[in-house]
Amino acid sequence: MVSHRGFTLIEVMLSVLIVTLAIVLVSHALIQSLFLYRDSVRRFQRQNRYHNLKHYLESLTWDSPELSEGHHHQTDGPWESRWIVTDQTPLLKKVEISVKGYGRVKRGHFHLSYLMKRRL
């Protein structure tokens, strides 16, 4: 009597289905991690631009045009920085800074405000 050892068609199809499902899930996780990485890089870039602008504004003299009361903006490639200066007292200004990306970096927005004291 001859013994036929091997796999049935259903066993082969089931194993192919399981392997295909595993590949799809792993590729989906990889793609999601790439999107999250890209978003974290852009968030870091927005925060970095915010801090650079804040340090720039703090380095200016109290009566410079960039620190006059009102709306101001600056565009650098796909990035737009806006800030609103409000005089609180003769020695204190409120500065609201907003950084956005456009084009390929359009997702996300970074907005913070702080009080700036006049250096005597």
N, CA and C of each residue as an Amber inpcrd file, in Angstrom:
protein
   360
   0.8440000  -1.1660000   0.0000000   0.0000000   0.0000000   0.0000000
   0.8940000   1.2360000   0.0000000   0.5830000   2.1350000  -0.9280000
   1.3670000   3.3440000  -1.0940000   0.7790000   4.4300000  -0.2120000
   1.6570000   5.0770000   0.5820000   1.1930000   6.1480000   1.4550000
   1.4640000   7.4860000   0.7620000   0.4470000   8.2820000   0.6260000
   0.5770000   9.6130000   0.0270000   0.6780000  10.6390000   1.1490000
   1.8880000  11.0990000   1.3120000   2.0840000  12.1340000   2.3230000
   2.1290000  13.4730000   1.6100000   1.5740000  14.4940000   2.2150000
   1.5600000  15.8170000   1.6310000   0.4610000  16.6460000   2.2670000
   0.2710000  17.8060000   1.6950000  -0.7270000  18.7310000   2.2390000
  -1.9250000  18.7620000   1.3150000  -3.0640000  18.9430000   1.9140000
  -4.2750000  19.0860000   1.1050000  -4.3500000  20.5200000   0.5880000
  -5.1820000  20.7390000  -0.3830000  -5.3480000  22.0710000  -0.9640000
  -5.8390000  23.0670000   0.0820000  -6.7080000  22.6410000   0.9570000
  -7.2450000  23.5280000   1.9910000  -6.1400000  23.9320000   2.9640000
  -5.2640000  23.0120000   3.3290000  -4.1590000  23.3560000   4.2310000
  -3.2110000  24.3630000   3.5860000  -2.9140000  24.1730000   2.3200000
  -2.0320000  25.1010000   1.6150000  -2.6830000  26.4630000   1.5010000
  -3.9530000  26.5280000   1.1470000  -4.6530000  27.8040000   1.0140000
  -4.7280000  28.5260000   2.3540000  -4.9650000  27.7930000   3.4110000
  -5.0480000  28.3950000   4.7420000  -3.6870000  28.9630000   5.1660000
  -2.6140000  28.2240000   4.9200000  -1.2940000  28.7310000   5.2850000
  -0.9110000  29.9480000   4.4360000  -1.2740000  29.9600000   3.1490000
  -1.0180000  31.1270000   2.3030000  -1.8170000  32.3270000   2.8120000
  -3.0360000  32.0980000   3.2110000  -3.8660000  33.1670000   3.7590000
  -3.2530000  33.7490000   5.0310000  -2.7620000  32.8970000   5.9140000
  -2.1610000  33.3570000   7.1640000  -0.8900000  34.1690000   6.8850000
  -0.0460000  33.6760000   5.9780000   1.1830000  34.3940000   5.6410000
   0.8560000  35.7330000   4.9870000  -0.1160000  35.7580000   4.0790000
  -0.5210000  37.0000000   3.4190000  -1.0540000  38.0050000   4.4400000
  -1.8640000  37.5410000   5.3530000  -2.4050000  38.4110000   6.3920000
  -1.2810000  38.9790000   7.2640000  -0.3010000  38.1610000   7.6020000
   0.8360000  38.6350000   8.4060000   1.6290000  39.6970000   7.6390000
   1.8530000  39.4970000   6.3500000   2.5860000  40.4700000   5.5450000
   1.8210000  41.7860000   5.4560000   0.5230000  41.7130000   5.2700000
  -0.2920000  42.9310000   5.1890000  -0.2560000  43.6910000   6.5080000
  -0.3740000  42.9930000   7.6230000  -0.3560000  43.6650000   8.9220000
   1.0070000  44.2990000   9.2120000   2.0760000  43.6030000   8.8840000
   3.4120000  44.1570000   9.1110000   3.6500000  45.3620000   8.2130000
   3.2420000  45.2890000   6.9530000   3.4350000  46.4310000   6.0540000
   2.5910000  47.6220000   6.4940000   1.3790000  47.3740000   6.9880000
   0.5430000  48.4540000   7.4960000   1.2080000  49.1210000   8.7040000
   1.7510000  48.3250000   9.6020000   2.4370000  48.8880000  10.7730000
   3.6580000  49.6870000  10.3480000   4.3780000  49.2170000   9.3470000
   5.5510000  49.9350000   8.8580000   5.1570000  51.2760000   8.2430000
   4.1150000  51.2910000   7.4480000   3.6480000  52.5380000   6.8200000
   3.1700000  53.5260000   7.8770000   2.4270000  53.0410000   8.8630000
   1.9650000  53.9280000   9.9410000   3.1430000  54.5080000  10.7140000
   4.1590000  53.7000000  10.9660000   5.3170000  54.2130000  11.7030000
   6.0600000  55.2710000  10.8810000   6.1050000  55.1150000   9.5640000
   6.7330000  56.1350000   8.7150000   5.9560000  57.4480000   8.7600000
   4.6140000  57.3700000   8.7420000   3.8000000  58.5810000   8.8540000
   4.0030000  59.2570000  10.2080000   4.0530000  58.4700000  11.2730000
   4.2680000  59.0380000  12.6000000   5.6490000  59.6700000  12.7110000
   6.6430000  59.0460000  12.1090000   7.9860000  59.6120000  12.1090000
   7.9990000  60.9590000  11.3760000   7.3650000  61.0060000  10.2170000
   7.3140000  62.2560000   9.4470000   6.6210000  63.3590000  10.2420000
   5.5120000  63.0120000  10.8870000   4.7920000  64.0070000  11.6820000
   5.6240000  64.4840000  12.8730000   6.3740000  63.5860000  13.4990000
   7.1980000  64.0120000  14.6340000   8.3470000  64.9120000  14.1690000
   8.8920000  64.6420000  12.9900000   9.9500000  65.5170000  12.4540000
   9.3790000  66.8990000  12.1740000   8.1950000  66.9600000  11.5980000
   7.5710000  68.2550000  11.3140000   7.2140000  68.9970000  12.5880000
   6.7530000  68.2670000  13.5970000   6.4450000  68.9060000  14.8780000
   7.7260000  69.4830000  15.4890000   8.8170000  68.7400000  15.4050000
  10.1000000  69.2410000  15.8970000  10.5220000  70.4880000  15.1270000
  10.3500000  70.4910000  13.8090000  10.7110000  71.6470000  13.0000000
   9.8780000  72.8680000  13.3760000   8.5700000  72.6670000  13.6070000
   7.7130000  73.7880000  14.0220000   8.1750000  74.3490000  15.3640000
   8.4500000  73.4690000  16.3160000   8.8970000  73.9300000  17.6270000
  10.2450000  74.6370000  17.5270000  11.1260000  74.1130000  16.6950000
  12.4280000  74.7350000  16.5060000  12.2740000  76.1290000  15.8990000
  11.3940000  76.2810000  14.9110000  11.1590000  77.5970000  14.3110000
  10.5380000  78.5550000  15.3270000   9.6510000  78.0490000  16.1720000
   9.0690000  78.8860000  17.2240000  10.1680000  79.4010000  18.1580000
  11.0260000  78.5120000  18.6350000  12.0700000  78.9220000  19.5760000
  13.0830000  79.8610000  18.9230000  13.4130000  79.6140000  17.6440000
  14.3250000  80.5230000  16.9490000  13.7210000  81.9210000  16.8210000
  12.4210000  81.9830000  16.4810000  11.7660000  83.2840000  16.3620000
  11.6710000  83.9720000  17.7230000  11.3700000  83.2150000  18.7520000
  11.2820000  83.7850000  20.0980000  12.6320000  84.3690000  20.5180000
  13.7100000  83.6290000  20.3000000  15.0400000  84.1370000  20.6550000
  15.4070000  85.3510000  19.8050000  15.0040000  85.3400000  18.5440000
  15.2700000  86.4880000  17.6830000  14.5520000  87.7300000  18.2060000
  13.2580000  87.5730000  18.5370000  12.4880000  88.7130000  19.0380000
  13.0470000  89.2150000  20.3690000  13.4960000  88.2970000  21.2090000
  14.0620000  88.7070000  22.4930000  15.3980000  89.4230000  22.3350000
  16.0840000  89.1840000  21.2200000  17.3760000  89.8410000  21.0060000
  17.2340000  91.2570000  20.4540000  16.0320000  91.6300000  20.0220000
  15.8160000  92.9540000  19.4330000  15.6970000  94.0180000  20.5060000
  15.8780000  95.2570000  20.0910000  15.6590000  96.3570000  21.0270000
  14.1590000  96.5340000  21.2410000  13.8170000  97.1580000  22.3380000
  12.4140000  97.2790000  22.7460000  11.5710000  98.0340000  21.7140000
  12.1490000  98.9930000  21.0160000  11.3820000  99.8110000  20.0780000
  11.6200000  99.4130000  18.6080000  12.0820000  98.2050000  18.3560000
  12.3000000  97.7680000  16.9670000  10.9500000  97.5440000  16.2750000
  10.9180000  97.6550000  14.9430000   9.6480000  97.5060000  14.2200000
   8.9870000  96.1360000  14.4050000   9.7990000  95.0810000  14.5860000
   9.2200000  93.7390000  14.7670000   8.5090000  93.5890000  16.1040000
   8.8030000  94.4890000  17.0480000   8.1530000  94.4290000  18.3530000
   7.1320000  95.5400000  18.5490000   6.7820000  96.2250000  17.4630000
   5.7310000  97.2350000  17.5790000   4.3860000  96.5290000  17.7210000
   3.4560000  97.2190000  18.3100000   2.1500000  96.6060000  18.5610000
   1.4580000  96.3010000  17.2370000   0.9010000  95.0910000  17.1350000
   0.1740000  94.7030000  15.9300000   0.5560000  93.3180000  15.4410000
   0.0960000  93.0100000  14.2150000   0.3270000  91.7060000  13.5900000
   1.5780000  91.7670000  12.7180000   2.3710000  90.7210000  12.7730000
   3.5860000  90.6190000  11.9780000   3.6530000  89.2050000  11.4060000
   4.3380000  89.0380000  10.2810000   4.5230000  87.6880000   9.7400000
   5.8400000  87.5940000   8.9870000   6.2580000  86.3460000   8.8160000
   7.5130000  86.0480000   8.1440000   7.3200000  84.7080000   7.4410000
   7.7350000  84.6370000   6.1830000   7.6110000  83.4010000   5.4160000
   9.0070000  82.9090000   5.0520000   9.2150000  81.6250000   5.2720000
  10.5010000  81.0120000   4.9600000  10.2310000  79.6620000   4.3010000
  10.2370000  79.6470000   2.9770000   9.9400000  78.4050000   2.2500000
   8.5110000  77.9740000   2.5280000   8.3240000  76.7250000   2.9510000
   6.9650000  76.2460000   3.2290000   6.4580000  76.6290000   4.6160000
   7.2150000  77.4160000   5.3600000   6.8510000  77.7710000   6.7280000
   6.4180000  79.2220000   6.8090000   5.3770000  79.4400000   7.6040000
   4.9100000  80.7990000   7.8640000   4.8540000  81.0110000   9.3660000
   5.4930000  82.0720000   9.8150000   5.4830000  82.4330000  11.2300000
   4.7340000  83.7530000  11.3650000   3.8160000  83.7910000  12.3060000
   3.0640000  85.0130000  12.5980000   3.1940000  85.3070000  14.0810000
   3.2560000  86.5850000  14.4090000   3.2520000  86.9580000  15.8130000
   2.4730000  88.2470000  15.9990000   1.8020000  88.2940000  17.1300000
   0.9880000  89.4490000  17.5040000   1.6070000  90.0340000  18.7670000
   1.9010000  91.3140000  18.7130000   2.5000000  92.0020000  19.8620000
   1.4470000  92.9260000  20.4500000   1.2560000  92.8150000  21.7470000
   0.3230000  93.6730000  22.4660000   1.0690000  94.3160000  23.6340000
   1.0410000  95.6330000  23.6990000   1.6700000  96.3340000  24.8190000
   0.7810000  96.1880000  26.0460000   1.3200000  95.5900000  27.0950000
   0.5800000  95.4280000  28.3430000   0.8100000  96.6330000  29.2560000
   2.0550000  96.9630000  29.4580000   2.4800000  98.1270000  30.2410000
   3.7060000  98.7040000  29.5280000   4.2270000  99.8380000  29.9620000
   5.4470000 100.3580000  29.3210000   6.6500000  99.4150000  29.4490000
   6.6010000  98.4810000  30.3870000   7.7180000  97.5650000  30.5850000
   7.4010000  96.1170000  30.2140000   6.2040000  95.8720000  29.6680000
   5.7750000  94.4950000  29.4180000   5.0040000  94.4040000  28.1140000
   5.3540000  93.4190000  27.2890000   4.6390000  93.1590000  26.0380000
   4.2260000  91.6970000  26.0010000   3.0330000  91.4540000  25.4720000
   2.5770000  90.0830000  25.2620000   2.8300000  89.7430000  23.7970000
   3.5070000  88.6120000  23.5590000   3.8320000  88.1780000  22.2060000
   3.1990000  86.8080000  21.9840000   2.3420000  86.7110000  20.9830000
   1.7290000  85.4320000  20.6000000   2.3570000  84.9980000  19.2880000
   2.9940000  83.8250000  19.3050000   3.6860000  83.3180000  18.1180000
   2.9540000  82.0940000  17.5980000   2.7730000  82.0610000  16.2730000
   2.1210000  80.9410000  15.6100000   2.9750000  80.5050000  14.4230000
   3.2410000  79.2090000  14.3100000   4.0450000  78.6730000  13.2140000
   3.2260000  77.6230000  12.4890000   3.1270000  77.7720000  11.1550000
   2.3960000  76.8270000  10.3050000   3.2650000  76.4110000   9.1430000
   2.9870000  75.2320000   8.6200000   3.6490000  74.7830000   7.4070000
   2.6510000  74.7260000   6.2690000   3.1210000  74.9790000   5.0530000
   2.2730000  74.9220000   3.8620000   2.8850000  73.9660000   2.8570000
   2.1000000  73.5940000   1.8800000   2.5960000  72.6740000   0.8630000
   2.7600000  71.2790000   1.4330000   3.9650000  70.7230000   1.3130000
   4.2170000  69.3650000   1.7820000   4.2630000  69.2630000   3.3020000
   4.3860000  70.3810000   4.0000000   4.4770000  70.3480000   5.4660000
   3.2610000  71.0110000   6.1040000   2.1160000  70.9460000   5.4420000
   0.9550000  71.7180000   5.8830000   0.2850000  71.1870000   7.1360000
   0.5230000  69.9580000   7.4890000  -0.1740000  69.4070000   8.6480000
   0.3980000  69.9780000   9.9330000  -0.4690000  70.4420000  10.7870000
  -0.0520000  70.8890000  12.0970000   0.1020000  72.3930000  12.2140000
   0.0450000  72.8270000  13.4480000   0.0890000  74.2440000  13.7650000
   0.6410000  74.3520000  15.1770000   1.5100000  75.2980000  15.4140000
   2.1320000  75.4760000  16.7350000   1.8660000  76.9040000  17.1710000
   1.2590000  77.0790000  18.3430000   0.8610000  78.4080000  18.8080000
   1.1430000  78.5220000  20.3090000   1.9030000  79.5410000  20.6830000
   2.1730000  79.8200000  22.0920000   2.2630000  81.3260000  22.2940000
   2.0340000  81.7530000  23.5120000   2.2210000  83.1680000  23.8320000
   3.0550000  83.2870000  25.0930000   3.7260000  84.4020000  25.2220000
   4.5490000  84.6460000  26.4040000   4.6310000  86.1550000  26.6370000
   5.0730000  86.5060000  27.8330000   5.2510000  87.9090000  28.1980000
   6.7260000  88.2630000  28.0990000   6.9930000  89.3960000  27.4720000
   8.3620000  89.8590000  27.3000000   8.5760000  91.0860000  28.1750000
   9.6210000  91.0590000  29.0260000   9.9370000  92.1950000  29.8910000
  11.0060000  93.0560000  29.2430000  10.8710000  94.3250000  29.4680000
  11.8700000  95.2490000  28.9530000  13.1310000  95.1650000  29.7760000
  14.2750000  95.0690000  29.0810000  15.5650000  95.0470000  29.7840000
  15.9530000  96.4810000  30.1100000  16.3000000  96.7060000  31.3270000
  16.6860000  98.0590000  31.7520000  18.1840000  98.2400000  31.7300000
